[in-house]
Amino acid sequence: MSDSVSRAAHSLAAAPLVSMSEIATLAQVKRPVVSTWRRRHRDFPGPVTASVSRPLFDGGQVAEWLIMTGLGNADPAVLRPEIALFGIAAQREHFSARQLVEVLGSLLCLRKLDNRPLAASVADRVGRTPDDDQELWAAVLHRAERIDAEDEFVLRELRSAGAVAAPLVRLAEDLVEAAYDERGAYEWLLASRFRLGLDALAADAVAPGLQALLIQLTDLRARLERGESVTLADPHAGVGDLLAGLLREADDCEQVTVLAADPDTWLARVVRRRLLLAGVDELALDVQTGHDLEERLADPDLVVTQLPYRPGEDRSVLAALEGVERIADLLGPGCTALVLGPADALVDKLKGTEESQLRSALLRSNVVEAVISLPGGVLPYRPGYRPALWVLTRGAVPAAEGKVLLADISAEPLTEGVRGRLAEDVLLWRAEGFRALDGHDPRYGRAVTVAELDRDFGGPLTPSAPPASAIWSRTVTERPALIAEAEASLARAAEASRSYGEEHGPYRGGILRRMGRMPRRTTLCALIAEGRVARLPGHRIDGQHVIPDGHHTVLGPEEITGSGAVGARRMDRMVLAAAYERVALTEPGDVVYTLAPQLGLYVDHAGFSVVAFPARALRVNAGAVRPLTPRVLAALLGAARNTGRSPSAVRAARRIEDYQLPDLDPEDVERFDALLAETEHRERMLRAQEDALDEARRLTVAGLADGTLTLDHIPTDYRTPSPGRRNDAPA
């Protein structure tokens, strides 16, 4: 029997079948790890199919085994929902992705409306469990006709599905059991819409960071904690992601009314079910089908929406601005709207007169509170789309009238810190407006008058200068002193280099061509066998134990290959003693090396460091008959031939133990070590000059770029030559 036939025969009645690759995905490990589990753990679930080339396993048994053993990297709380989703995905052989979402969503909604398990329908009618799918589906349909007689939520979807969808009843119950309630089950289902093949529904999803920013800008939790009733609205609801994110902030939706609209009837019903499952009372819910949102149930207090996406070649700047205008018309006094749209319409310089006139009119209407340029990539499935955000408020505080807060975070990652500071800027601007003496200085924007923006007709809506908080920050005010300190450091480093050169003379390595027999060749493996070098293991370190200011330096591939600074990662000695009893610290002079992602060697002169796997260490035996030194060993290993890895290879051509190197005489080792030490010392002096010069240059450029510094003269030694005059020509 083929894999597809096995899955089809099994999926209608039992837990889903999963392959070893799917088990690896479920457990968030590499595929070979699953093979290791099968070999080492006798209680690993056995395959349920006879296929040797691609065995299939009972997904439920695998999930329970992972939860029981604690193996893998997946959160145990998500394993059961994930297995249920595997079962749903297996039904793609019988249903389209749209059918799966609409029928499962309807079943979950029916279960929520009646507050009873779905299988209870049959027990009510015949007093026993169903004998076949026809009987089960007839009972579910009868229940839907009784509860949703007006077909607001589920009736048409269940009628159109027919008894062939009866297995989905069991899957819906499994999903509820795994996710603890109907709301969690539906959110799991919609979060997996891309995996199910509903690419169109996933295309407009926003990144979690942007979703969190929008929630902070609404200040919804504070409103509800004050006991206010809030009406949320989204005239371009789509699948309802923005509204669902807001409702997660509400512990209780009794004070929440929701208005939504979408021109697609199918999407409108998806949103209606989603909001009901999120806890909104059906009498406080109005999801409309159409392009415009009619305020039939209540006037909106908070509008959060995303303008419909249009490809760049078909995008109309005027249409986007008209969409913003329609949303502004929905706002009553004290109401706020967050409008996510294309940056070329909301913040960029406009080319057309009609578009410029409309945007200027919106700014003059005193409804635009803030304009925010967002970073790219906040819509994961549209990476080339540049979004921007308008914050609209009807009835701003007097101190904010005639002004707009322009903020630009387009070059910032949407981290928790950035979101918090930007939200604080906007919320304080909303609460107090512009206060010259004792007001809040925005960290990411500037308050600009509408008259100034109107004079720059159609100009970009981005801050023309750094925020005032950046100009008057301690970093800026102390910049001249820091530059003077860097210049003094440069002078001291140059003087130290001059003095060292006068005392020791110019650099001379005393290099001569070797005459006679070449040194014999040896390998690192032979040196280890002879006791001249010892190999020490690296240790697997939990990333949560790595901090920036501990007692012991952590040396891993990042530090050894130069992609990370040595000392940036450290460990506390108490944590090291408690959690890593067998970890041995390095000694001064140990050579730490790594082969992945490339060969890297580092001599740990200070010692007392933790070597993080896959890095390892080599320790030179100074008491050996023909001793090496750490510097010489590292230099010879770094110069070994054929140590690289071709782009198509999985691993390097040879192990480090097989590296060939010359077995130098003790006199050569001593002279070579002295030369390397001299080279390192001169490199440190040059690096000190380079670092001081770079610091002075960086601070000077930053000050001149933001307008906080000026120059009082041009250094005579560094005048730029006039055009037509050679650099070496006399002035």
N, C-alpha and C positions, 0 to 999 in steps of 0.2 A: 504494500500500500504506500503511495507517495505521501510526502509531508503535507501537501495541500489537502489531500483527501483525509488524512488523519486529523488534521485540524478541523476540517468541516464536520466530520462525524462527531468530533469531541466537543466542539464549541457550543452546540445547542443544549447540552445537558449538564456540563460539568465545568470545573475551573479551566481557564485557558491553558493551552500548551505553549511552552516557551522553549526556545533553543538556548544553547550555551552562550551565544552572543547576546541574546536578550537578557539572560540572567546577569551577565556582566554589566549590561546597561542598567538593569534594575538595581544591582548592588553598588553601582558606580565604581567599578574596578576594571582592570584590563582583562581581556579575554583569557590569557593563560592562567590567571588567578583561579578561574572557575575549574579548569582542569586540575590544578593543584588541590583544590578543595575535594574534588571527586576522588583523588588518589589518597589523600591523607585522612579524610573523615569518612568512617564507615557508615555513619548515619546520614550522609548526604542522600537526598531523595533519588531513587533510581529512575531511569527513563521509562516512559509509558508506551513508547513505540519501539519497534524492532529494528529501526534504521540505525545501522552502525555509523554511517558517514555523517548523519546529522540527527542525533538523538533529540527527542522532545521530552520535556519534563512537565509535571503537573505544577502550574504556577502557584496555586495555593500552598502546596507542600513546600515549595522552594521559599516562598515568603515567610512561612512559619519557621522554617529552618534558619533563615537569616535572622529573624527576630530572636529566636531561642539562643543562637550561638553568638550573636552580636558581631558577626563578621561583616566585612564590607564597609563602605563609607556612606551608605544611605541612611537617612533618618528613619528609625523604626516606625515612626508615626505615618510615614508616607508609603511604606511598603505595601500595605493592604490596598489603599486606593490605587496605587500604580498597577497592582495585579488586576484589579477590577477594570482599569483602563485598558490593559492588555486584552482582557476578554471582550471589551467593547470594540477595540480595534479589529479583533478577529472577526467580528460580525460584518466587516466591510465586504465580505464575500457574499453577503445576503442583502445588505442595505447600503444605500448611498450615504455619504457623510452627512448631508443635510437631513436625511431621514433619521439617522442615529441621533443627531442633536435634537431634532424636534420631537421625536417620539419619547426618548429618554427624558427630555426636559418636561414633556407633558405628563409622563408617569410620575416624576418627582413632584411636579406641581399638584397633581391629583392627590398624591399621598399627603402633601402639606395641607391641602384644603380640607381633607377628611380626617386628618390627624390620626391615621391608622395605616398599618402595613397594607400593601397592595393585595397580598394573598388573602386578606380578610374578606375580600369581596365574595369569594366562593364559599367560604365558611358561613357567611351570612345567608347565602341563598340555598345551599344544599347541605350545610352542616358537616362538611368534610373537605379534605384537600382535593384539588382538581385532578381528574384522571387524565386529561389531555389538554393540548393547547387551545382547542376550540372552546372548551368549557371555561378555561381560565380567562381567555380574552373576552368572552361574552360577559363574564362577571365584571371585568374591568370597565368595559364599555357601558354596561348598565349603570355602574357607579358614576362614570363621567357624565352620562345623560342626566342623572339625578342632581349632581352637584353643580355642574357647569351648563345648565340648560340654555343659557343665553350665549354660549360659545365665546366667552371672553378670554379663556385661557387654554383649554386642552381639547375640546370636543372634536373639532374638525380634524386635528392631527391624528387622534386615535381612531376616528372613523375611517380615515383614508389609509391607515396602516394595515388593518385587517389582522386576522388571527395569526398570520405568519410572524407577527411581531411579538408573539407571546413569550419567547425566550428573553426578550428585553425586559420583561417584568422581573424576572429573576436577577438579571444583571443590575437593574435599578435598585433592587433590595440589597444586593451585594455592595453596591457603591455607597448606599446610605449607611450600611453597617460599617464600612471601612472609613467613611468620612464623618461619622457620628450624627449627621443630620442631613436633611434634604438640601439646605443651602450650601453646605460644604461639598456635597456630592455634585451639585450643579456647577459650582465654581471650578471644581476639579475637571469636570467635563468640558467647560468652555475654555479653561486654560490649556486643554489638550487639543484645541480645534485645529491647530496647525498639523499635529501628528495624525489627526483623523483625515486630513486632506482638505479642510476648509480654509484654503490659503486666503481667500478674499476676506474672511472674517478676521484673520490675524494680521492683515496688512496694515491696518490703521492702529494697532495696539501701541501704546506708549510705554517707554521704559519705566521700570519701577521708580527710578529717581525722579523722573518728571511727574509721575503720579503722586509721589509723596510731596513734591513742591506745590502742586495744585491744591492738595488737601491743606497744606499749611497756609497757603494764601487765602483760602476761604475762611479760616478761623472757625470752622463749623463746630468743633468740640466746645470751644468757649461759649458760643451762642447757646448750645443746648444745655450746658452746665448752668447758664443764667436762667434757664427755664423758658427760653423763647421757643415759639413754634416757628419752624423753618420750612419754606417751600423751595425745593430744589427743582431745577429745570435744565433740560438739554434739548435744544431744537434739532440737533444733528446727532441723535443718540447712537446710531450704528448698532453694535451689539451690547451697548450699555456699560462699557468698561469704566468710564469716568464716574458715572452715577454709582456703580457698584463700589468703586473705591471710596467714594465719599460716605456711603452708608456703612462701610466697615468702621468708620470713625464713631458712629452712633451706637452706643451700647443698647439703646432702646429707641425704636423707630416710631413710638407713639406720637411724638411731636413733629414728625416729618411727613410732609406731603411732597409727592414727586410728579412733575410734568415732563413728558418726553414726546418726541416726534421723530419719525423717519419715513421717507417716501416708500420704502420697501415694506409691504405688508408682512412678509415672512419675518423680517428683522424686528418689526414692531411687536409681533407676538412673542418672539424670543425675549425681548426686553421686558415685556409685561410679565412674563413668567419669572424672569430673573429678579425683578424688583419685588414681586410677591414673595419669592423664596428668601429674599434678603430681609424680610420682616416688615415691609410696608403694607399697611392695611389696604385691602382691595378698594375700600371706599375713599382712601387717600391717594389713589393712584389713577393717573390719566395718561395713557400712552396712545398717541394719535398717529394716524397714517397720513402723511402729507409733507410738504416742504416747509410749511409755516406752523408755528406753535400757537394754538388758540388758548387763551387764558380762561378756560371755561370753569375750572375747578377752583383756582386760587391765583393770586398774583405772585410771581416768583420773587423770592428773596435772594437766592443765589443761583446764578446761571453759570454752568461750566460746560463748555462745548469745544469741539474741534471742527473747524470748517472743512467741508468735504475736500478730499485730495483731488487735484487735477495734475496730470503730467505737465512738465514745463512747457512743452510746445503747445499745449491746449489751455494753459492757465491764463485766466483773465484777472489782472490786478483790479480792474474796476469791479468785477463780480465779487471778489473777495472783500473789498471795502464796502460794497453794498450789503454783503452778508453781515459785516460788523455793525452797519447802520441798523439793520433789522433787529439785531440783538439788543442794541442800545435802546430801541423803541420799546422793548419789553420791560425796561427797568423803571420802577417807581422810586419815590424818595427813599434813600437809605439802602437801596438794593445794589448788589455787586455782581459783576459778570467777569469771568475769565474766558478769553477767546484765544484759542490756539489756531494759528494760521500760517500762511507762507510768508517768509521773511521779505521776499521781494515786493510784497504789497504792504506789509505792516511796518517795516523799519528801513528798507533800502531807499535810495534816491529814486524818485519817480520821473518818468520821461514824458508821459502824457499830461496835457493840461487838465482834462476832465478828471483824471485820477487824482492829480494834485489838489484840485479844487475840493473834491469830496473829502480827502484826508484832512485838509485844512479846516473844512467845515466841522468835521468830527472833533478836531482838537479845540475849535472855538466854542463848541457846544458845552464845554466844561464838564464832560462826562468821562473823559479819558484820565484815569488816575496814574497809570504807570505803563510804560512800554519797555518790554524786556527782550533783549536779543539772547536767544538760547543756543547752546552748543549743538553741533550736528550729532547725529546718531541717537537722538532721544526717541526717534521712531525706528526701532530696530529693523523692521522689514522695509524701510525706505531710507537707506543710509545716505543717499545723495540729496535728500530733501532738507532744506534749511527752514526750521520753524521759528516763529517768534510768538510772543504772548502779549496781548493787550489786557490790562485790568481796567474795567469800567466801573464807575461808581456814580450813581445819581444822588446829587446833594452832598458834595464834598464839604469838609470843614472850611470855615472862612479863610484860614491861613493857607489852604491849598488851592483856592480859587485862582484861575488864571495861570496855573503852573502845572507842569507834568513832570513826573519822576522818570528819567531815562536811565535804564540800567543795561549793562552789557556783560553777560557771563558767557559769551560765545566761545571764549578760549579756556573756560574753566570746566573741570569735570563736576558732574552733579553729585558731589559727595554730601554727606550729612551736614558737614560744617558749612559748605557753600549754600545749601538749601536753607539752613537755619539763619544765616546772616542775611541772605536776600529776603526771606520772609519777614524778618525783623525790620528791614528797611521799609518794605512796602506797608506792613501793618502799622508801624509808627507814623509813616507818612499819611496813612488813611486816618489815624487817630488825631494827630496834632498838626499836620501840614508843615509849612516852612516856619522855623523859629531860628532867627539869626544868632541869638546869643546863647540860649540854653537848650536848643533843639538837638535832635539826634542827627549825626552826620552819617549819611549812607555810606556803606562800605563798597557798593558796586554801582552806584549811579550818582547822578546830579539832578537837582531840581532846575528846570529850565522854564522860562515863561513862554506862554503860548504865543505872545507877540513876537518873541525872538524866533520861534519856529515858523511863524507866519511870514516873517521877513525873508527867511530862507525857503521860499516857496518850493515845495516838492523835494526839499533836501532830506538827507538821511536822519532818522530818529535814533541816533546813537549819541552818547556823551562825547562832547568835543574835547574834553579834558579829563584828567583823572579825578576821582571823587575827592571832595575836600578832606575827608578823613585820611586819604592817602597822602595828600599834600602836606598836611599838618601833623602827620603821625610822628612818633618818636624816631622811627627809622629815618624819616626824611630830615627832621631837624638835627639829628646827630650825624648826618651824612658828611658834612665838611670835616668834622673831627675824625671820622672813620677813614676818610681819604687821606688826611694828614698822617694818621697812624700807619696806613698802608705804605705811604711814601717813605716814612721813617724806617719801616721794616725793610723796604727795598734797599734803602741806603745802608742799613746795618748788614744785610745779606751780601751786598756788593762789597762792602769793606771787609767782611769776613773772608769772602772768596779771594780778594786781593791779598790779604795778609797770609792766607794759606798758600797762595801761589808764590809769594815772596819767600816764605819759609821753606817750602818743599820743592820749589821749582816747577817748571812745566810738567805736564803729564808725560811720562815716559814708561812704556811697558817693558822695555828691554827685550823685545821679541827678536829671536833669531831663527833662521831656518834650521830644522833638525837634520843632522848628518848621521849616517849610520842606521842601525836597526830601529824600526818603528816599535812603539810600545805594544805589548801583547794585548789582544782583545779579550774582554770578559763580558759578562752579562750581570744584570742586577740580581738575577736568580743565584748566580755563582757567589756574588758578594754576600748574599743572605746566608747561603749554605756555609760559607767560610766564617760567619760570625762577624763580618766587618760592618754589616748593615742589618738592622732589625725592621721588620714591617709591622705597623700598628694599624688596627682597624678604625674605621669611622663609625659614628654612632647615629642612630635614627633619632632625630630630635623633633618633638612636638612643636609645631609652629606657634602654638599659644604660649609656650614657655620662652620664646625669644622676645627680648625687649631691647630698647635702644640704650639703656643705661644700667646694665648689670655689672657683675664683677668679672666675668670671664668672656673673652672674645670668642665668637663662633666663627669658625673658618669652614666655609663650604665652597662649592664650585663658583658661586658669585664672587667671593672675595679672591679666590685663587686666580681666576681668569681675568680679573680686573673689571668685571661688569658691576661690581658692588664695592663700596669702600670698606677697607679693613677697620673693624671697630664699630661699624654701624649696627651690627647685630651682636647682642650680648645675652648672657644668662646670669640670673641671680644665683649665688653660691648655695643659698638655702634650698632653692628649687632643685638645683643640680644634685645636692646630697640626698634630698627626699625622693626624687623621681628617677634618678639615674645612678643607682648604687655602683654599677660596674664601669662607669665612664672613667677613663684615665685621661688626665690632662696632658697636654704636650709639655715637653721640656725645652728650655732655650736651645735653639739650633736644630730642632726637628724640621724636616722637609715635608711639607704638606702638599699633596698632589691630587689631581683629578684627571680622569680621561674623558669625562662627559661634561659639557658638550664638545670639548676639545682638550688637548693636553695643557695643563696648567701646573706650575710649580711655584711654591712660596716658602721661603726660609723664615720660620717663626723665631726670630731672635729673642723675643720677650718671653715666650713660653706661657704656660698656664692657660692655654686656650682649649676649646672644645672643637674637635674635628667632626663635622657633620657629614654623614654619608650622603652621596657616594664618594666624597673625598676620603683619603686615607693619609697615613703619615709614614715616613721613613726616619729611623734614628741611627745616626752614625756612631759606631763604637770607637771612641778615641783611644782605647787601649789595645786595639788590634795590632797585628804585626806590621801591616802596611796600611796605616789609617788614612781615611779620607777626611775631608771637612765638609760641613753642610753646604757651603757655597760651591765648592768644587763638584760635589755630587749633583746638586741642582743644575749647575751649568752643563755638565756632561750629559745628564738625562735630557735636558732641553735641546741639546744639539744632536741627539741620536737620530739616525736616518730611518726613513720609512715608518714614521710614527703617526702619520695623519690618517684620516678616514675619508674615503671618496664620498661624494654626495649620495650615491646610491647604496652605500654600505650601511648595515645596521650597527656595526661596531668597528672599532679601529682594527688595523691590519694585524697587529700583534699585541700581546699583553705587555705591561710595563716590565714584568720580570724578564722578558726576552729582549729588552733593549740592549744593544751592544754599545760598549764604551771602552775607552783605553784604560788599561791598568797602569796609571802613572807612577813613577818613582816617588818616594817620600819627598825628595828635594823639589821635584816639579810640583807636587801637591802644595808644598809650603809656599813656593813662589807664586803659583797660580792663585792661591787663597789670598795672599797679600795684594796681588793685582786686583782681584775682584773686590776686596775691601776698600782699596783706594778708589776704584771706580764708583762704588756705592757712595762713598763719602762725597766725592765731587758731584755726583748726581743729586745728592740731597741739597748741597749748597746751591746748585743751579735751579733746583726745583723750588727752593725757598724764594729766590729772586723772581722766578716765574709766577709763583702764587701771589706774592706781594704786588707785582705789576698787574696781574690779572684782576686782583681785588680793587686796586685803585682805578683801573680802567672801567670795570663793571659799575662801580659806584658813580664815577663821573658821567658815564654814558646815561645811566638811569636818571641822574639829577638833571642833566641837560634835556633829556627826552621828555620828562614831565614838567619842565619849566621851573624847577625849584632851585637850580644852580646857574651860575654864569661864570665866565672867565675874565680875570682882570688884566691878563697879558698873554702874549704868545711866547713860549720858550724859544730863545734865540737859536738854540741848537737844532730846533725841529721845525723851522719855518718852511712852509710849502713853497717850492720854487715858483717864481712867476712864469706865466706862459712864454715860451720862446727862449728861456734861460736855462742852461744845463745845470744839473744839480751841483757839479763841481766848479761852476764858474764863480768868480769873485763877485760879491754884491756891489 
